[in-house]
Amino acid sequence: MLTHVRLLADDLAADVAFYRDVLGLRVVVDVPGVYVEFDAGAVRLALYRRDLMAAVVGDAPVRGQGGVVLCLRVASVDAEAARLAGKGVMLLRPPHDQPAWHLRVAQLRDPAGRLVELWSPAAPSPARPAREREP
C-alpha cells in the first residue's frame, strides 16, 4: 500500500517553505532540519535530506532518479524482500532496522532507477512502542 511519496531535498528549509507556505499543505510530522511530512490527502508528501537518504541506502547520493522515494508499507519487510528476490529483484540494501525511524526497511530500484522503499513498523522494544508512520 502506497503510504507516502518522499522527495529528497538538497535545501530542506526552502522546500518546506514552498509546500507549507506557498501550496498551503499542513505539516503533520516535523523533525527539524531532517524530515517533514505534509497531509496530502490519501497519502502523505514527505521531504527528507538527500544526504541522509544516501547514508541509509549505502549508495552514492541519490541523484538522477528525480530525488523521489516511493514508500510502500508491507506486512513483513523480510517476507516481501524474499518474495522479490525470488523474482530476481536486486535489493540495494537488505531488510534492516532504522531505529531512529522505528521502522524495518529495505530499498530497491524500479526498472527506471527510481528508489523504492519497503517498510513496516519495527518490532517494539520495552524502551519504545511501535510507530504507525515514518518520521
C-alpha positions as protocol buffer text, in pm:
chain_id: "A"
residue {
  index: 1
  type: MET
  ca { x: 0 y: 0 z: 0 }
}
residue {
  index: 2
  type: LEU
  ca { x: 146 y: 336 z: -101 }
}
residue {
  index: 3
  type: THR
  ca { x: 157 y: 547 z: 214 }
}
residue {
  index: 4
  type: HIS
  ca { x: 363 y: 845 z: 109 }
}
residue {
  index: 5
  type: VAL
  ca { x: 598 y: 986 z: -150 }
}
residue {
  index: 6
  type: ARG
  ca { x: 930 y: 1111 z: -18 }
}
residue {
  index: 7
  type: LEU
  ca { x: 1110 y: 1385 z: -206 }
}
residue {
  index: 8
  type: LEU
  ca { x: 1481 y: 1410 z: -143 }
}
residue {
  index: 9
  type: ALA
  ca { x: 1581 y: 1764 z: -61 }
}
residue {
  index: 10
  type: ASP
  ca { x: 1908 y: 1947 z: -103 }
}
residue {
  index: 11
  type: ASP
  ca { x: 1761 y: 2258 z: 64 }
}
residue {
  index: 12
  type: LEU
  ca { x: 1508 y: 2127 z: 314 }
}
residue {
  index: 13
  type: ALA
  ca { x: 1415 y: 2471 z: 452 }
}
residue {
  index: 14
  type: ALA
  ca { x: 1334 y: 2609 z: 105 }
}
residue {
  index: 15
  type: ASP
  ca { x: 1129 y: 2301 z: 14 }
}
residue {
  index: 16
  type: VAL
  ca { x: 937 y: 2310 z: 343 }
}
residue {
  index: 17
  type: ALA
  ca { x: 861 y: 2679 z: 294 }
}
residue {
  index: 18
  type: PHE
  ca { x: 731 y: 2611 z: -58 }
}
residue {
  index: 19
  type: TYR
  ca { x: 500 y: 2321 z: 30 }
}
residue {
  index: 20
  type: ARG
  ca { x: 381 y: 2476 z: 359 }
}
residue {
  index: 21
  type: ASP
  ca { x: 367 y: 2848 z: 284 }
}
residue {
  index: 22
  type: VAL
  ca { x: 306 y: 2860 z: -91 }
}
residue {
  index: 23
  type: LEU
  ca { x: 99 y: 2546 z: -152 }
}
residue {
  index: 24
  type: GLY
  ca { x: -63 y: 2555 z: 192 }
}
residue {
  index: 25
  type: LEU
  ca { x: -5 y: 2191 z: 289 }
}
residue {
  index: 26
  type: ARG
  ca { x: -37 y: 2119 z: 661 }
}
residue {
  index: 27
  type: VAL
  ca { x: 272 y: 1985 z: 838 }
}
residue {
  index: 28
  type: VAL
  ca { x: 191 y: 1667 z: 1033 }
}
residue {
  index: 29
  type: VAL
  ca { x: 543 y: 1545 z: 1122 }
}
residue {
  index: 30
  type: ASP
  ca { x: 842 y: 1773 z: 1171 }
}
residue {
  index: 31
  type: VAL
  ca { x: 1192 y: 1655 z: 1263 }
}
residue {
  index: 32
  type: PRO
  ca { x: 1368 y: 1993 z: 1233 }
}
residue {
  index: 33
  type: GLY
  ca { x: 1641 y: 2004 z: 972 }
}
residue {
  index: 34
  type: VAL
  ca { x: 1592 y: 1638 z: 881 }
}
residue {
  index: 35
  type: TYR
  ca { x: 1240 y: 1531 z: 778 }
}
residue {
  index: 36
  type: VAL
  ca { x: 892 y: 1679 z: 728 }
}
residue {
  index: 37
  type: GLU
  ca { x: 560 y: 1517 z: 632 }
}
residue {
  index: 38
  type: PHE
  ca { x: 260 y: 1703 z: 492 }
}
residue {
  index: 39
  type: ASP
  ca { x: -103 y: 1599 z: 483 }
}
residue {
  index: 40
  type: ALA
  ca { x: -169 y: 1549 z: 111 }
}
residue {
  index: 41
  type: GLY
  ca { x: -499 y: 1362 z: 128 }
}
residue {
  index: 42
  type: ALA
  ca { x: -492 y: 984 z: 80 }
}
residue {
  index: 43
  type: VAL
  ca { x: -110 y: 976 z: 102 }
}
residue {
  index: 44
  type: ARG
  ca { x: 147 y: 1195 z: 267 }
}
residue {
  index: 45
  type: LEU
  ca { x: 411 y: 1402 z: 96 }
}
residue {
  index: 46
  type: ALA
  ca { x: 744 y: 1378 z: 277 }
}
residue {
  index: 47
  type: LEU
  ca { x: 1070 y: 1571 z: 246 }
}
residue {
  index: 48
  type: TYR
  ca { x: 1396 y: 1413 z: 364 }
}
residue {
  index: 49
  type: ARG
  ca { x: 1753 y: 1532 z: 332 }
}
residue {
  index: 50
  type: ARG
  ca { x: 1917 y: 1373 z: 28 }
}
residue {
  index: 51
  type: ASP
  ca { x: 2250 y: 1316 z: 206 }
}
residue {
  index: 52
  type: LEU
  ca { x: 2081 y: 1127 z: 490 }
}
residue {
  index: 53
  type: MET
  ca { x: 1888 y: 902 z: 247 }
}
residue {
  index: 54
  type: ALA
  ca { x: 2213 y: 821 z: 66 }
}
residue {
  index: 55
  type: ALA
  ca { x: 2362 y: 715 z: 400 }
}
residue {
  index: 56
  type: VAL
  ca { x: 2062 y: 491 z: 477 }
}
residue {
  index: 57
  type: VAL
  ca { x: 2074 y: 323 z: 138 }
}
residue {
  index: 58
  type: GLY
  ca { x: 2453 y: 290 z: 138 }
}
residue {
  index: 59
  type: ASP
  ca { x: 2456 y: 417 z: -219 }
}
residue {
  index: 60
  type: ALA
  ca { x: 2605 y: 717 z: -394 }
}
residue {
  index: 61
  type: PRO
  ca { x: 2399 y: 1033 z: -342 }
}
residue {
  index: 62
  type: VAL
  ca { x: 2059 y: 960 z: -488 }
}
residue {
  index: 63
  type: ARG
  ca { x: 2056 y: 1189 z: -790 }
}
residue {
  index: 64
  type: GLY
  ca { x: 1949 y: 1129 z: -1145 }
}
residue {
  index: 65
  type: GLN
  ca { x: 1637 y: 939 z: -1041 }
}
residue {
  index: 66
  type: GLY
  ca { x: 1447 y: 1259 z: -969 }
}
residue {
  index: 67
  type: GLY
  ca { x: 1509 y: 1251 z: -595 }
}
residue {
  index: 68
  type: VAL
  ca { x: 1189 y: 1057 z: -526 }
}
residue {
  index: 69
  type: VAL
  ca { x: 1139 y: 758 z: -294 }
}
residue {
  index: 70
  type: LEU
  ca { x: 816 y: 560 z: -324 }
}
residue {
  index: 71
  type: CYS
  ca { x: 738 y: 424 z: 23 }
}
residue {
  index: 72
  type: LEU
  ca { x: 535 y: 104 z: 31 }
}
residue {
  index: 73
  type: ARG
  ca { x: 405 y: -36 z: 357 }
}
residue {
  index: 74
  type: VAL
  ca { x: 413 y: -414 z: 366 }
}
residue {
  index: 75
  type: ALA
  ca { x: 308 y: -666 z: 629 }
}
residue {
  index: 76
  type: SER
  ca { x: 663 y: -803 z: 659 }
}
residue {
  index: 77
  type: VAL
  ca { x: 969 y: -641 z: 503 }
}
residue {
  index: 78
  type: ASP
  ca { x: 1163 y: -967 z: 532 }
}
residue {
  index: 79
  type: ALA
  ca { x: 894 y: -1177 z: 364 }
}
residue {
  index: 80
  type: GLU
  ca { x: 842 y: -923 z: 85 }
}
residue {
  index: 81
  type: ALA
  ca { x: 1217 y: -893 z: 25 }
}
residue {
  index: 82
  type: ALA
  ca { x: 1240 y: -1272 z: -1 }
}
residue {
  index: 83
  type: ARG
  ca { x: 945 y: -1280 z: -243 }
}
residue {
  index: 84
  type: LEU
  ca { x: 1105 y: -1013 z: -461 }
}
residue {
  index: 85
  type: ALA
  ca { x: 1445 y: -1185 z: -454 }
}
residue {
  index: 86
  type: GLY
  ca { x: 1268 y: -1496 z: -583 }
}
residue {
  index: 87
  type: LYS
  ca { x: 1161 y: -1288 z: -882 }
}
residue {
  index: 88
  type: GLY
  ca { x: 1517 y: -1173 z: -946 }
}
residue {
  index: 89
  type: VAL
  ca { x: 1489 y: -826 z: -788 }
}
residue {
  index: 90
  type: MET
  ca { x: 1820 y: -699 z: -652 }
}
residue {
  index: 91
  type: LEU
  ca { x: 1793 y: -512 z: -322 }
}
residue {
  index: 92
  type: LEU
  ca { x: 2015 y: -208 z: -269 }
}
residue {
  index: 93
  type: ARG
  ca { x: 2011 y: -291 z: 98 }
}
residue {
  index: 94
  type: PRO
  ca { x: 1854 y: -598 z: 258 }
}
residue {
  index: 95
  type: PRO
  ca { x: 1595 y: -570 z: 535 }
}
residue {
  index: 96
  type: HIS
  ca { x: 1729 y: -375 z: 831 }
}
residue {
  index: 97
  type: ASP
  ca { x: 1604 y: -174 z: 1123 }
}
residue {
  index: 98
  type: GLN
  ca { x: 1618 y: 204 z: 1116 }
}
residue {
  index: 99
  type: PRO
  ca { x: 1600 y: 261 z: 1493 }
}
residue {
  index: 100
  type: ALA
  ca { x: 1553 y: 639 z: 1469 }
}
residue {
  index: 101
  type: TRP
  ca { x: 1252 y: 581 z: 1242 }
}
residue {
  index: 102
  type: HIS
  ca { x: 1112 y: 289 z: 1446 }
}
residue {
  index: 103
  type: LEU
  ca { x: 1085 y: 102 z: 1116 }
}
residue {
  index: 104
  type: ARG
  ca { x: 1217 y: -206 z: 941 }
}
residue {
  index: 105
  type: VAL
  ca { x: 1305 y: -118 z: 581 }
}
residue {
  index: 106
  type: ALA
  ca { x: 1463 y: -246 z: 260 }
}
residue {
  index: 107
  type: GLN
  ca { x: 1542 y: -48 z: -53 }
}
residue {
  index: 108
  type: LEU
  ca { x: 1545 y: -138 z: -421 }
}
residue {
  index: 109
  type: ARG
  ca { x: 1518 y: 40 z: -754 }
}
residue {
  index: 110
  type: ASP
  ca { x: 1243 y: 4 z: -1010 }
}
residue {
  index: 111
  type: PRO
  ca { x: 1334 y: -62 z: -1378 }
}
residue {
  index: 112
  type: ALA
  ca { x: 1366 y: 314 z: -1440 }
}
residue {
  index: 113
  type: GLY
  ca { x: 1607 y: 353 z: -1147 }
}
residue {
  index: 114
  type: ARG
  ca { x: 1367 y: 517 z: -901 }
}
residue {
  index: 115
  type: LEU
  ca { x: 1420 y: 434 z: -536 }
}
residue {
  index: 116
  type: VAL
  ca { x: 1150 y: 217 z: -374 }
}
residue {
  index: 117
  type: GLU
  ca { x: 1142 y: 157 z: 0 }
}
residue {
  index: 118
  type: LEU
  ca { x: 954 y: -129 z: 164 }
}
residue {
  index: 119
  type: TRP
  ca { x: 866 y: -55 z: 526 }
}
residue {
  index: 120
  type: SER
  ca { x: 679 y: -186 z: 825 }
}
residue {
  index: 121
  type: PRO
  ca { x: 680 y: -80 z: 1190 }
}
residue {
  index: 122
  type: ALA
  ca { x: 977 y: -226 z: 1375 }
}
residue {
  index: 123
  type: ALA
  ca { x: 905 y: -474 z: 1650 }
}
residue {
  index: 124
  type: PRO
  ca { x: 852 y: -271 z: 1967 }
}
residue {
  index: 125
  type: SER
  ca { x: 1111 y: -291 z: 2237 }
}
residue {
  index: 126
  type: PRO
  ca { x: 1039 y: -234 z: 2605 }
}
residue {
  index: 127
  type: ALA
  ca { x: 1203 y: 110 z: 2570 }
}
residue {
  index: 128
  type: ARG
  ca { x: 986 y: 228 z: 2280 }
}
residue {
  index: 129
  type: PRO
  ca { x: 645 y: 149 z: 2131 }
}
residue {
  index: 130
  type: ALA
  ca { x: 591 y: 80 z: 1762 }
}
residue {
  index: 131
  type: ARG
  ca { x: 500 y: 378 z: 1542 }
}
residue {
  index: 132
  type: GLU
  ca { x: 247 y: 389 z: 1265 }
}
residue {
  index: 133
  type: ARG
  ca { x: 433 y: 633 z: 1038 }
}
residue {
  index: 134
  type: GLU
  ca { x: 787 y: 702 z: 939 }
}
residue {
  index: 135
  type: PRO
  ca { x: 943 y: 1011 z: 1100 }
}
